[in-house]
Amino acid sequence: MDNETNNVPEMDEELDNIITLNDEDGKEVQFEFLDMVELDSEEYVVLLPVVEEGEEDDGEVVILKVEDSESEEEESYVSVDDEEVLAKVFEIFKEKFKDEFNFIDEEE
């Protein structure tokens, strides 16, 4: 049996959690969806930027607030400016995935 054929389902699985968003310049950016976190009746997505081959990966996640859009089939993601909310969401995410990811705490 061909090895490439065996790998196809894994590739499909990996692509299922990739989402494409537009940045403030209108450029498409791909992210890996890591988790959905609920805090104070609000939902937040935790995303990891997809790094192109040859680019450096700093491993920092992006946290965006989920807002309903006019279309029932789509959601909108907006940036979060509140550092306290970002910290709380990230702590929930870290606790949930402490056994799956190796988190590095940066203290400045």
C-alpha positions in Angstrom: 0.0 0.0 0.0 1.2 3.5 -0.8 2.4 5.5 2.2 1.1 8.8 0.8 -2.5 7.3 0.8 -2.2 6.4 4.4 -1.2 10.0 5.4 -4.2 11.7 3.7 -6.6 11.4 6.6 -4.1 12.9 8.9 -3.5 15.8 6.6 -7.3 16.4 6.3 -7.6 16.3 10.1 -4.8 18.9 10.4 -6.4 21.2 7.8 -9.8 21.0 9.6 -8.6 23.3 12.4 -7.0 25.9 10.2 -8.9 29.2 9.8 -8.1 32.2 7.6 -8.7 35.7 8.9 -8.1 39.1 7.4 -5.7 41.4 9.3 -6.1 45.2 9.6 -4.4 45.6 6.2 -6.8 43.2 4.5 -4.1 40.5 4.2 -5.2 36.9 4.7 -3.5 35.2 7.7 -3.9 31.5 8.6 -4.3 30.4 12.2 -4.6 27.0 13.9 -7.6 26.9 16.1 -6.5 25.6 19.5 -9.5 26.2 21.8 -12.7 28.1 22.6 -12.7 29.5 26.2 -15.7 30.9 28.0 -15.2 33.7 30.5 -18.0 35.8 32.1 -20.6 34.7 29.6 -18.3 35.7 26.7 -16.5 33.4 24.3 -12.9 33.7 23.2 -10.9 31.8 20.6 -7.3 30.8 21.2 -5.4 30.7 17.9 -1.8 30.0 16.9 -0.5 31.7 13.7 0.5 29.2 11.0 4.2 29.7 10.3 5.4 29.5 6.7 8.4 27.3 6.1 11.6 29.2 6.8 9.9 31.7 9.1 10.6 31.8 12.8 7.9 30.6 15.2 7.7 32.5 18.5 4.9 30.2 19.7 2.7 33.1 20.9 -1.0 32.6 20.7 -3.6 35.1 19.6 -6.8 35.5 21.7 -9.9 37.1 20.0 -13.4 37.7 21.3 -16.2 35.9 19.5 -19.1 38.1 18.4 -22.2 37.2 16.5 -22.4 38.6 13.0 -25.5 39.3 11.0 -25.3 35.9 9.3 -26.2 33.0 11.5 -23.5 30.9 9.7 -20.6 33.1 10.6 -18.9 34.5 13.6 -16.8 37.6 13.9 -13.6 37.8 15.9 -12.4 41.0 17.5 -9.2 41.9 19.3 -9.2 42.2 23.0 -7.5 45.3 24.6 -8.1 44.4 28.2 -4.9 42.9 29.5 -6.7 41.4 32.5 -9.2 39.6 30.3 -6.4 38.3 28.1 -4.5 37.0 31.1 -7.6 35.2 32.5 -8.4 33.6 29.2 -4.8 32.5 28.8 -4.7 31.0 32.3 -7.9 29.0 31.6 -6.3 27.8 28.3 -3.0 26.9 30.1 -4.8 24.9 32.8 -6.8 23.0 30.2 -3.8 22.1 28.1 -1.0 21.9 30.7 -0.3 18.3 29.8 -0.3 18.9 26.0 1.8 22.1 25.6 5.0 23.1 27.2 4.3 26.7 28.4 7.1 29.1 29.0 6.4 32.0 31.4 8.1 35.2 30.4 8.7 37.5 33.3 9.9 41.0 32.4 
